Amino acid sequence: MQKFIYLKYQSGLITDGFWKQCRHPNYFGELLIYLSFVIMVIETPLWWLPTLILTLFIIAVWIPNMIKIDKSLSRFEEHKSYKEKTAFIIPYIL
């Protein structure tokens, strides 16, 4: 919603709100949801299956898409400094 409202009234690189802490807050939110599913099955014999699927999905789909988004946003002048001071996906960690 923040991205929609922001881009409705001005264009450019979003560097405040959720995007101030993390370059990909939507992926971070999805990661939290999927990790909760993994936590729910952690005590079952097949706990490794959802973990494996999530890991493969992140490697095969999310990371290439996030890199593509970063390349697309590099057209903005402030992107380089924004990239240096914000986390890739997990705020304050990664």
C-alpha positions, 0 to 999 in steps of 0.5 A: 500500500505504501508503494502505491500511495507514494508512486501515485503522488510522486515518482522516483526511488522510495527510500522511506517507510519500509524501504528505509530498512530493507530494499525488498520488504515484500520479499521479507514479509513473504519470507516471514510467512513461509518461515512460520509454515516451516516452524509449524512442521518442525517436529514432524518427520518430514520437517526437511521437505518444506525447508528444502522447498523454501530454500530452493525457491529462494535461490531459484526465484527470489534472489534472481528477481531481487537482483533484477529489481536492483539493476532496474532501480540503478537508473536512479542517482541515489540508488548507490547510496541507498543500496549501501545503507539498507539491508538486502532483505532482512533489516539490520542483518542481511 
